[in-house]
Amino acid sequence: MVETILMNSSVLSDFANLFSNVLNIEWRMVLMWAVGGILIFLAIKKQMEPTLLLPMGFGTILVNLPMSGAITQDAEAVLKGLESNGPLTELFNAGIANELFPLLLFIGIGAMIDFGPLLKNPWLMLFGAAAQFGIFFTFFVASFFFDVNDAASIAIIGAADGPTSIFVANELGSKYLGAIMVAAYSYMALVPIVQPPVIRAVTTKKERRIRMKYKPGEVSKTTKILFPIVVTIIAGLVAPKSVALVGFLMFGNLIRECGVLNQLSETAQNALANLITILLGITVASQMHYEQFVQWDTILILALGLVAFVFDTVGGVLFAKVINIFLKGDKKINPMIGAAGISAFPMSGRVVNQMGLKEDNQNFLLMQSISVNVSGQIASVIAGGLILTLVS
């Protein structure tokens, strides 16, 4: 009889706990569920960076449930040994707080990139540098609203490079890491939506129809092997803080081009990159808890990130237009390729090529735009290192 009473009491207690947990739901949690749902929708329905947005969206819902066990709820209790860290908090500390995940992902990205087209036209690297204008412009603007470290971290969003944004924000100890990561990865996914209207706004139809000749040819294996080594050395001398980022990116490319590590190259491009991307996406969500995310500063960060992204695009296009002043006839450059100088590889290069074909179905810009896009990958990493060096 006593056991029955105790059992019934336990069941009632469980129901009471369940009911009390439901009462803990507040509007900010529901708002974050909606944010998570939008990310999942974009990943599945629109196929916008699904490997990133789907884990981020699901993780956002996961961490914003009342008393979610996915993240640490009480830091003081953990220190006293009364509560253990949530698994996503542990993943964050093990993979993002120490920059491990972004650096490992750069190995995979480096292994995916073929620098051959860029090496045949090395002058296209100038566009990668010009397309970083938005980063430094936004750094100046953001300094009016945030302290220097946070402003620098926010500015890097303009590169549309998630790993670099995470690395810089961590190095500078920004307290807005969650909003910065979400903005960076979101704008990477939104390249096909954001860039076309910006490009059309600063170019004429005549400029968008400019055809560019592409000279076929092969780059020697020795050149491809020396390139990542030389870039790492130069970047280390110019921006020492960028050595880790550039070095891991170039190491991945060296694995690809050396010719004796084909299996490692395939592993880096596929298994490693996919695994780290999944872990990175869902771990980023650990920083999207409603208490830190639902605030006015987050909206301002998203807006400034968009400013940086837009001005990066404009900077690359305007640089091409300036060069065209000094070129004649068939030597002129289609200014749209300058927009591919952001780091969102290969989405931005493809967007520019599609825009060229839409204006003229014989206007093939893929090789030039991808070359500029690849140079932007390097330039954005170096820009991140320069920002770190300036702020430090």
C-alpha positions as a Markdown table, in Angstrom:
| # | Residue | x | y | z |
|---|---|---|---|---|
| 1 | Met | 0.0 | 0.0 | 0.0 |
| 2 | Val | 2.8 | 2.4 | 1.0 |
| 3 | Glu | 4.7 | 1.5 | -2.2 |
| 4 | Thr | 1.6 | 2.2 | -4.3 |
| 5 | Ile | 1.2 | 5.6 | -2.7 |
| 6 | Leu | 4.9 | 6.4 | -3.2 |
| 7 | Met | 4.6 | 5.3 | -6.9 |
| 8 | Asn | 1.6 | 7.5 | -7.4 |
| 9 | Ser | 3.3 | 10.4 | -5.7 |
| 10 | Ser | 6.3 | 10.0 | -8.0 |
| 11 | Val | 4.1 | 10.0 | -11.1 |
| 12 | Leu | 2.2 | 13.1 | -10.0 |
| 13 | Ser | 5.6 | 14.7 | -9.3 |
| 14 | Asp | 6.8 | 14.0 | -12.8 |
| 15 | Phe | 3.6 | 15.4 | -14.2 |
| 16 | Ala | 4.0 | 18.5 | -12.1 |
| 17 | Asn | 7.6 | 18.9 | -13.3 |
| 18 | Leu | 6.5 | 18.6 | -16.9 |
| 19 | Phe | 3.7 | 21.1 | -16.4 |
| 20 | Ser | 6.0 | 23.6 | -14.6 |
| 21 | Asn | 8.6 | 23.2 | -17.5 |
| 22 | Val | 5.8 | 24.1 | -20.0 |
| 23 | Leu | 5.1 | 27.2 | -17.9 |
| 24 | Asn | 8.8 | 28.2 | -18.3 |
| 25 | Ile | 8.2 | 28.9 | -22.0 |
| 26 | Glu | 8.5 | 32.6 | -22.9 |
| 27 | Trp | 8.0 | 34.6 | -26.1 |
| 28 | Arg | 11.8 | 34.9 | -26.7 |
| 29 | Met | 12.1 | 31.1 | -26.8 |
| 30 | Val | 9.2 | 30.9 | -29.3 |
| 31 | Leu | 10.9 | 33.6 | -31.4 |
| 32 | Met | 14.1 | 31.6 | -31.5 |
| 33 | Trp | 12.1 | 28.5 | -32.5 |
| 34 | Ala | 10.8 | 30.5 | -35.4 |
| 35 | Val | 14.4 | 31.6 | -36.3 |
| 36 | Gly | 15.5 | 27.9 | -36.2 |
| 37 | Gly | 12.5 | 27.0 | -38.4 |
| 38 | Ile | 13.4 | 29.7 | -41.0 |
| 39 | Leu | 17.0 | 28.4 | -41.2 |
| 40 | Ile | 15.7 | 24.8 | -41.7 |
| 41 | Phe | 13.3 | 26.1 | -44.4 |
| 42 | Leu | 16.0 | 27.9 | -46.2 |
| 43 | Ala | 18.2 | 24.8 | -46.0 |
| 44 | Ile | 15.7 | 22.3 | -47.3 |
| 45 | Lys | 13.3 | 24.3 | -49.5 |
| 46 | Lys | 15.7 | 26.8 | -51.0 |
| 47 | Gln | 18.8 | 24.6 | -50.6 |
| 48 | Met | 20.9 | 27.5 | -49.2 |
| 49 | Glu | 24.0 | 26.0 | -47.7 |
| 50 | Pro | 22.0 | 23.1 | -46.2 |
| 51 | Thr | 25.0 | 21.5 | -44.6 |
| 52 | Leu | 25.4 | 24.6 | -42.4 |
| 53 | Leu | 21.9 | 26.1 | -42.0 |
| 54 | Leu | 20.1 | 22.8 | -41.2 |
| 55 | Pro | 22.3 | 22.0 | -38.2 |
| 56 | Met | 22.2 | 25.6 | -37.1 |
| 57 | Gly | 18.4 | 25.7 | -37.4 |
| 58 | Phe | 17.8 | 22.5 | -35.5 |
| 59 | Gly | 20.4 | 23.4 | -32.9 |
| 60 | Thr | 18.7 | 26.8 | -32.4 |
| 61 | Ile | 15.5 | 25.0 | -31.4 |
| 62 | Leu | 17.4 | 22.5 | -29.3 |
| 63 | Val | 19.1 | 25.1 | -27.1 |
| 64 | Asn | 16.0 | 27.3 | -26.6 |
| 65 | Leu | 13.8 | 24.7 | -25.0 |
| 66 | Pro | 13.1 | 25.4 | -21.4 |
| 67 | Met | 15.9 | 24.1 | -19.2 |
| 68 | Ser | 17.5 | 22.4 | -22.2 |
| 69 | Gly | 20.0 | 19.8 | -21.3 |
| 70 | Ala | 21.9 | 20.5 | -24.6 |
| 71 | Ile | 23.7 | 23.5 | -23.1 |
| 72 | Thr | 24.9 | 24.4 | -19.6 |
| 73 | Gln | 22.2 | 26.2 | -17.7 |
| 74 | Asp | 24.0 | 27.2 | -14.5 |
| 75 | Ala | 27.7 | 27.9 | -14.8 |
| 76 | Glu | 28.1 | 28.3 | -11.0 |
| 77 | Ala | 26.6 | 24.9 | -10.4 |
| 78 | Val | 29.1 | 23.4 | -12.9 |
| 79 | Leu | 32.0 | 24.9 | -11.0 |
| 80 | Lys | 30.7 | 23.5 | -7.8 |
| 81 | Gly | 30.3 | 20.0 | -9.4 |
| 82 | Leu | 26.5 | 20.1 | -8.9 |
| 83 | Glu | 25.8 | 20.1 | -12.7 |
| 84 | Ser | 27.6 | 18.9 | -15.8 |
| 85 | Asn | 28.1 | 20.8 | -18.9 |
| 86 | Gly | 25.6 | 20.4 | -21.7 |
| 87 | Pro | 27.0 | 18.5 | -24.7 |
| 88 | Leu | 26.8 | 21.5 | -27.1 |
| 89 | Thr | 28.6 | 23.6 | -24.5 |
| 90 | Glu | 31.3 | 21.0 | -24.3 |
| 91 | Leu | 31.6 | 20.9 | -28.1 |
| 92 | Phe | 31.8 | 24.7 | -28.2 |
| 93 | Asn | 34.6 | 24.7 | -25.6 |
| 94 | Ala | 36.5 | 21.9 | -27.4 |
| 95 | Gly | 36.1 | 23.0 | -31.0 |
| 96 | Ile | 35.2 | 26.7 | -31.3 |
| 97 | Ala | 36.5 | 28.5 | -28.2 |
| 98 | Asn | 40.0 | 27.3 | -29.1 |
| 99 | Glu | 39.5 | 27.8 | -32.9 |
| 100 | Leu | 40.0 | 24.1 | -33.6 |
| 101 | Phe | 36.9 | 23.5 | -35.8 |
| 102 | Pro | 37.5 | 26.6 | -38.1 |
| 103 | Leu | 41.1 | 25.7 | -38.6 |
| 104 | Leu | 40.3 | 22.0 | -39.4 |
| 105 | Leu | 37.6 | 23.2 | -41.8 |
| 106 | Phe | 40.2 | 25.4 | -43.6 |
| 107 | Ile | 42.2 | 22.2 | -44.4 |
| 108 | Gly | 39.2 | 20.8 | -46.2 |
| 109 | Ile | 38.5 | 24.0 | -48.0 |
| 110 | Gly | 42.1 | 24.3 | -49.1 |
| 111 | Ala | 42.0 | 20.8 | -50.4 |
| 112 | Met | 38.9 | 21.6 | -52.5 |
| 113 | Ile | 40.3 | 24.7 | -54.2 |
| 114 | Asp | 42.1 | 24.6 | -57.5 |
| 115 | Phe | 44.3 | 27.7 | -57.8 |
| 116 | Gly | 45.3 | 26.8 | -61.4 |
| 117 | Pro | 43.0 | 29.3 | -63.1 |
| 118 | Leu | 44.2 | 32.1 | -60.7 |
| 119 | Leu | 47.8 | 31.2 | -61.3 |
| 120 | Lys | 47.3 | 31.6 | -65.1 |
| 121 | Asn | 45.9 | 35.1 | -64.4 |
| 122 | Pro | 47.6 | 36.2 | -61.2 |
| 123 | Trp | 46.6 | 39.8 | -61.8 |
| 124 | Leu | 43.0 | 38.8 | -60.8 |
| 125 | Met | 44.3 | 38.6 | -57.2 |
| 126 | Leu | 43.9 | 42.4 | -57.1 |
| 127 | Phe | 40.1 | 42.0 | -57.1 |
| 128 | Gly | 40.2 | 39.7 | -54.1 |
| 129 | Ala | 42.1 | 42.5 | -52.2 |
| 130 | Ala | 39.7 | 45.3 | -53.5 |
| 131 | Ala | 36.7 | 43.3 | -52.4 |
| 132 | Gln | 37.8 | 43.5 | -48.7 |
| 133 | Phe | 37.0 | 47.3 | -48.7 |
| 134 | Gly | 33.7 | 46.6 | -46.9 |
| 135 | Ile | 35.5 | 45.0 | -43.9 |
| 136 | Phe | 37.6 | 48.1 | -43.1 |
| 137 | Phe | 34.7 | 50.5 | -43.9 |
| 138 | Thr | 32.4 | 48.6 | -41.5 |
| 139 | Phe | 35.1 | 48.5 | -38.9 |
| 140 | Phe | 35.1 | 52.3 | -38.9 |
| 141 | Val | 31.3 | 52.6 | -38.8 |
| 142 | Ala | 30.9 | 49.9 | -36.1 |
| 143 | Ser | 33.4 | 51.6 | -33.9 |
| 144 | Phe | 30.7 | 54.3 | -33.2 |
| 145 | Phe | 28.4 | 51.7 | -31.7 |
| 146 | Phe | 30.7 | 49.0 | -30.2 |
| 147 | Asp | 34.1 | 48.8 | -28.5 |
| 148 | Val | 37.1 | 48.2 | -30.8 |
| 149 | Asn | 37.3 | 44.4 | -30.4 |
| 150 | Asp | 33.6 | 43.9 | -31.1 |
| 151 | Ala | 33.7 | 46.4 | -34.0 |
| 152 | Ala | 36.6 | 44.5 | -35.6 |
| 153 | Ser | 34.8 | 41.1 | -35.1 |
| 154 | Ile | 31.6 | 42.5 | -36.6 |
| 155 | Ala | 33.5 | 43.9 | -39.6 |
| 156 | Ile | 34.8 | 40.5 | -40.7 |
| 157 | Ile | 31.2 | 39.4 | -41.4 |
| 158 | Gly | 31.7 | 41.2 | -44.7 |
| 159 | Ala | 34.0 | 38.6 | -46.0 |
| 160 | Ala | 31.1 | 36.1 | -45.9 |
| 161 | Asp | 33.6 | 33.6 | -44.4 |
| 162 | Gly | 32.2 | 31.8 | -41.3 |
| 163 | Pro | 35.5 | 30.2 | -40.1 |
| 164 | Thr | 37.4 | 33.5 | -40.4 |
| 165 | Ser | 34.6 | 35.3 | -38.5 |
| 166 | Ile | 34.7 | 32.7 | -35.7 |
| 167 | Phe | 38.5 | 32.8 | -35.5 |
| 168 | Val | 38.7 | 36.6 | -35.3 |
| 169 | Ala | 35.8 | 37.0 | -32.8 |
| 170 | Asn | 37.3 | 34.4 | -30.5 |
| 171 | Glu | 40.8 | 35.9 | -30.7 |
| 172 | Leu | 39.4 | 39.3 | -29.8 |
| 173 | Gly | 37.1 | 37.9 | -27.1 |
| 174 | Ser | 33.9 | 39.4 | -28.6 |
| 175 | Lys | 30.8 | 39.0 | -26.5 |
| 176 | Tyr | 28.7 | 38.9 | -29.6 |
| 177 | Leu | 30.1 | 35.7 | -31.0 |
| 178 | Gly | 26.7 | 34.0 | -31.6 |
| 179 | Ala | 25.3 | 36.9 | -33.6 |
| 180 | Ile | 28.5 | 37.3 | -35.6 |
| 181 | Met | 28.6 | 33.6 | -36.5 |
| 182 | Val | 24.9 | 33.5 | -37.5 |
| 183 | Ala | 25.3 | 36.7 | -39.6 |
| 184 | Ala | 28.5 | 35.4 | -41.3 |
| 185 | Tyr | 27.0 | 32.0 | -42.3 |
| 186 | Ser | 23.6 | 33.5 | -43.2 |
| 187 | Tyr | 25.2 | 35.9 | -45.6 |
| 188 | Met | 27.3 | 33.1 | -47.1 |
| 189 | Ala | 24.0 | 31.3 | -47.8 |
| 190 | Leu | 22.3 | 34.5 | -49.1 |
| 191 | Val | 24.9 | 35.3 | -51.7 |
| 192 | Pro | 22.5 | 34.5 | -54.6 |
| 193 | Ile | 19.9 | 36.8 | -53.2 |
| 194 | Val | 22.0 | 39.7 | -51.9 |
| 195 | Gln | 24.7 | 40.1 | -54.6 |
| 196 | Pro | 22.7 | 40.4 | -57.9 |
| 197 | Pro | 20.7 | 43.5 | -57.0 |
| 198 | Val | 23.8 | 45.2 | -55.6 |
| 199 | Ile | 25.8 | 44.4 | -58.7 |
| 200 | Arg | 23.0 | 45.6 | -61.0 |
| 201 | Ala | 22.8 | 48.9 | -59.0 |
| 202 | Val | 26.5 | 49.8 | -59.6 |
| 203 | Thr | 26.8 | 48.6 | -63.2 |
| 204 | Thr | 25.2 | 49.3 | -66.5 |
| 205 | Lys | 23.8 | 46.8 | -68.9 |
| 206 | Lys | 26.6 | 47.5 | -71.3 |
| 207 | Glu | 29.2 | 46.8 | -68.7 |
| 208 | Arg | 27.4 | 43.5 | -67.7 |
| 209 | Arg | 27.6 | 42.4 | -71.3 |
| 210 | Ile | 31.4 | 42.8 | -71.6 |
| 211 | Arg | 32.9 | 39.6 | -72.8 |
| 212 | Met | 36.3 | 38.5 | -71.5 |
| 213 | Lys | 38.7 | 36.2 | -73.3 |
| 214 | Tyr | 40.1 | 33.3 | -71.4 |
| 215 | Lys | 43.5 | 31.9 | -72.4 |
| 216 | Pro | 43.6 | 28.1 | -72.0 |
| 217 | Gly | 46.8 | 26.5 | -70.7 |
| 218 | Glu | 48.2 | 24.4 | -67.9 |
| 219 | Val | 50.1 | 25.6 | -64.8 |
| 220 | Ser | 53.1 | 23.4 | -64.0 |
| 221 | Lys | 52.9 | 21.1 | -61.0 |
| 222 | Thr | 56.0 | 22.8 | -59.5 |
| 223 | Thr | 54.1 | 26.2 | -59.5 |
| 224 | Lys | 51.1 | 24.7 | -57.9 |
| 225 | Ile | 53.2 | 23.2 | -55.1 |
| 226 | Leu | 55.2 | 26.3 | -54.5 |
| 227 | Phe | 52.2 | 28.6 | -54.5 |
| 228 | Pro | 50.7 | 27.6 | -51.0 |
| 229 | Ile | 54.2 | 27.7 | -49.5 |
| 230 | Val | 55.0 | 31.1 | -50.9 |
| 231 | Val | 51.6 | 32.5 | -49.9 |
| 232 | Thr | 52.0 | 31.3 | -46.3 |
| 233 | Ile | 55.4 | 32.9 | -46.0 |
| 234 | Ile | 54.3 | 36.2 | -47.5 |
| 235 | Ala | 51.1 | 36.3 | -45.3 |
| 236 | Gly | 53.2 | 35.5 | -42.3 |
| 237 | Leu | 55.5 | 38.4 | -43.0 |
| 238 | Val | 52.7 | 40.9 | -43.8 |
| 239 | Ala | 50.1 | 39.8 | -41.2 |
| 240 | Pro | 51.6 | 37.5 | -38.6 |
| 241 | Lys | 48.2 | 37.0 | -37.0 |
| 242 | Ser | 46.9 | 35.4 | -40.2 |
| 243 | Val | 49.4 | 32.6 | -40.2 |
| 244 | Ala | 47.2 | 30.0 | -38.6 |
| 245 | Leu | 44.3 | 30.7 | -40.9 |
| 246 | Val | 46.3 | 31.0 | -44.1 |
| 247 | Gly | 48.6 | 28.2 | -43.1 |
| 248 | Phe | 45.8 | 25.6 | -42.6 |
| 249 | Leu | 44.2 | 26.7 | -45.9 |
| 250 | Met | 47.4 | 26.4 | -47.8 |
| 251 | Phe | 48.3 | 23.2 | -46.1 |
| 252 | Gly | 45.1 | 21.7 | -47.4 |
| 253 | Asn | 45.9 | 22.9 | -50.9 |
| 254 | Leu | 49.4 | 21.5 | -50.6 |
| 255 | Ile | 47.9 | 18.1 | -49.8 |
| 256 | Arg | 45.8 | 18.4 | -53.0 |
| 257 | Glu | 48.6 | 19.5 | -55.3 |
| 258 | Cys | 51.6 | 17.4 | -54.1 |
| 259 | Gly | 50.3 | 14.3 | -55.9 |
| 260 | Val | 51.5 | 11.8 | -53.3 |
| 261 | Leu | 48.6 | 12.2 | -50.8 |
| 262 | Asn | 45.5 | 11.6 | -52.9 |
| 263 | Gln | 43.7 | 9.6 | -50.2 |
| 264 | Leu | 44.4 | 12.3 | -47.6 |
| 265 | Ser | 43.2 | 14.9 | -50.1 |
| 266 | Glu | 39.9 | 13.1 | -50.7 |
| 267 | Thr | 39.5 | 12.6 | -47.0 |
| 268 | Ala | 40.0 | 16.3 | -46.3 |
| 269 | Gln | 37.6 | 17.4 | -49.1 |
| 270 | Asn | 34.9 | 15.0 | -48.1 |
| 271 | Ala | 34.9 | 13.2 | -44.7 |
| 272 | Leu | 36.8 | 15.8 | -42.8 |
| 273 | Ala | 35.0 | 18.8 | -44.3 |
| 274 | Asn | 31.6 | 17.3 | -43.9 |
| 275 | Leu | 32.1 | 16.1 | -40.3 |
| 276 | Ile | 33.5 | 19.5 | -39.2 |
| 277 | Thr | 30.7 | 21.3 | -41.0 |
| 278 | Ile | 28.0 | 19.3 | -39.2 |
| 279 | Leu | 29.7 | 19.8 | -35.8 |
| 280 | Leu | 30.4 | 23.5 | -36.5 |
| 281 | Gly | 26.8 | 24.2 | -37.6 |
| 282 | Ile | 25.1 | 22.6 | -34.5 |
| 283 | Thr | 27.8 | 24.0 | -32.1 |
| 284 | Val | 27.3 | 27.5 | -33.4 |
| 285 | Ala | 23.7 | 27.2 | -32.3 |
| 286 | Ser | 24.9 | 26.8 | -28.7 |
| 287 | Gln | 25.6 | 30.6 | -28.8 |
| 288 | Met | 22.0 | 31.3 | -30.1 |
| 289 | His | 20.3 | 31.1 | -26.7 |
| 290 | Tyr | 17.5 | 33.6 | -26.4 |
| 291 | Glu | 19.0 | 35.5 | -23.5 |
| 292 | Gln | 22.1 | 36.5 | -25.5 |
| 293 | Phe | 20.5 | 36.6 | -28.9 |
| 294 | Val | 17.2 | 38.4 | -28.6 |
| 295 | Gln | 18.4 | 42.0 | -28.1 |
| 296 | Trp | 18.8 | 45.2 | -30.1 |
| 297 | Asp | 22.5 | 44.7 | -30.4 |
| 298 | Thr | 21.9 | 41.5 | -32.4 |
| 299 | Ile | 19.8 | 43.4 | -34.9 |
| 300 | Leu | 22.5 | 46.1 | -35.2 |
| 301 | Ile | 25.1 | 43.5 | -35.8 |
| 302 | Leu | 23.1 | 41.8 | -38.6 |
| 303 | Ala | 22.6 | 45.2 | -40.2 |
| 304 | Leu | 26.3 | 46.1 | -40.0 |
| 305 | Gly | 27.2 | 42.7 | -41.3 |
| 306 | Leu | 25.0 | 43.4 | -44.3 |
| 307 | Val | 26.7 | 46.8 | -44.8 |
| 308 | Ala | 30.1 | 45.1 | -44.8 |
| 309 | Phe | 28.9 | 42.4 | -47.3 |
| 310 | Val | 27.4 | 45.0 | -49.6 |
| 311 | Phe | 30.4 | 47.3 | -49.6 |
| 312 | Asp | 32.7 | 44.4 | -50.2 |
| 313 | Thr | 30.7 | 43.6 | -53.3 |
| 314 | Val | 30.7 | 47.3 | -54.4 |
| 315 | Gly | 34.4 | 47.6 | -53.7 |
| 316 | Gly | 35.3 | 44.8 | -56.0 |
| 317 | Val | 33.0 | 46.1 | -58.8 |
| 318 | Leu | 34.1 | 49.7 | -58.6 |
| 319 | Phe | 37.8 | 48.6 | -58.6 |
| 320 | Ala | 37.1 | 46.9 | -62.0 |
| 321 | Lys | 35.3 | 50.0 | -63.3 |
| 322 | Val | 38.3 | 52.2 | -62.4 |
| 323 | Ile | 40.7 | 49.8 | -64.2 |
| 324 | Asn | 38.5 | 49.9 | -67.3 |
| 325 | Ile | 39.1 | 53.7 | -67.6 |
| 326 | Phe | 42.7 | 52.8 | -68.6 |
| 327 | Leu | 41.8 | 49.9 | -70.9 |
| 328 | Lys | 40.6 | 49.9 | -74.5 |
| 329 | Gly | 38.5 | 47.8 | -76.7 |
| 330 | Asp | 38.5 | 44.0 | -76.0 |
| 331 | Lys | 40.9 | 44.5 | -73.1 |
| 332 | Lys | 38.1 | 45.8 | -70.9 |
| 333 | Ile | 37.1 | 43.8 | -67.8 |
| 334 | Asn | 33.5 | 42.8 | -67.0 |
| 335 | Pro | 33.2 | 44.7 | -63.6 |
| 336 | Met | 30.9 | 42.0 | -62.3 |
| 337 | Ile | 33.8 | 39.7 | -61.7 |
| 338 | Gly | 35.0 | 42.1 | -59.0 |
| 339 | Ala | 32.0 | 41.1 | -56.9 |
| 340 | Ala | 33.3 | 37.6 | -56.7 |
| 341 | Gly | 36.2 | 38.8 | -54.6 |
| 342 | Ile | 34.4 | 38.0 | -51.4 |
| 343 | Ser | 35.2 | 34.7 | -49.7 |
| 344 | Ala | 31.9 | 32.9 | -50.3 |
| 345 | Phe | 33.5 | 30.2 | -52.5 |
| 346 | Pro | 32.2 | 29.0 | -55.0 |
| 347 | Met | 28.7 | 30.6 | -54.7 |
| 348 | Ser | 29.8 | 34.2 | -55.6 |
| 349 | Gly | 31.7 | 33.0 | -58.7 |
| 350 | Arg | 28.7 | 31.1 | -59.9 |
| 351 | Val | 26.4 | 34.0 | -59.3 |
| 352 | Val | 28.5 | 36.3 | -61.4 |
| 353 | Asn | 28.7 | 33.7 | -64.2 |
| 354 | Gln | 24.9 | 33.2 | -64.2 |
| 355 | Met | 24.4 | 37.0 | -64.3 |
| 356 | Gly | 26.7 | 37.2 | -67.3 |
| 357 | Leu | 24.8 | 34.5 | -69.1 |
| 358 | Lys | 21.5 | 36.1 | -68.3 |
| 359 | Glu | 22.7 | 39.3 | -70.0 |
| 360 | Asp | 24.3 | 37.5 | -73.0 |
| 361 | Asn | 24.0 | 33.7 | -73.4 |
| 362 | Gln | 27.5 | 33.6 | -74.9 |
| 363 | Asn | 29.1 | 35.6 | -72.1 |
| 364 | Phe | 31.0 | 33.0 | -70.1 |
| 365 | Leu | 32.7 | 34.4 | -67.1 |
| 366 | Leu | 33.0 | 31.3 | -64.9 |
| 367 | Met | 36.8 | 30.9 | -65.1 |
| 368 | Gln | 37.5 | 34.6 | -64.4 |
| 369 | Ser | 34.9 | 34.9 | -61.6 |
| 370 | Ile | 36.0 | 31.6 | -59.9 |
| 371 | Ser | 39.6 | 32.9 | -60.1 |
| 372 | Val | 38.7 | 36.1 | -58.4 |
| 373 | Asn | 36.6 | 34.1 | -55.9 |
| 374 | Val | 39.6 | 32.0 | -55.0 |
| 375 | Ser | 41.7 | 35.1 | -54.6 |
| 376 | Gly | 39.0 | 36.4 | -52.3 |
| 377 | Gln | 39.3 | 33.3 | -50.1 |
| 378 | Ile | 43.0 | 34.2 | -49.5 |
| 379 | Ala | 42.4 | 37.9 | -49.2 |
| 380 | Ser | 39.7 | 37.6 | -46.6 |
| 381 | Val | 41.9 | 35.4 | -44.4 |
| 382 | Ile | 44.7 | 37.9 | -44.7 |
| 383 | Ala | 42.3 | 40.8 | -44.0 |
| 384 | Gly | 41.2 | 39.0 | -40.8 |
| 385 | Gly | 44.9 | 38.7 | -39.8 |
| 386 | Leu | 45.4 | 42.4 | -40.6 |
| 387 | Ile | 42.4 | 43.3 | -38.4 |
| 388 | Leu | 43.8 | 41.3 | -35.6 |
| 389 | Thr | 47.2 | 42.9 | -36.0 |
| 390 | Leu | 45.7 | 46.4 | -36.0 |
| 391 | Val | 43.5 | 45.8 | -33.0 |
| 392 | Ser | 46.2 | 44.0 | -31.0 |
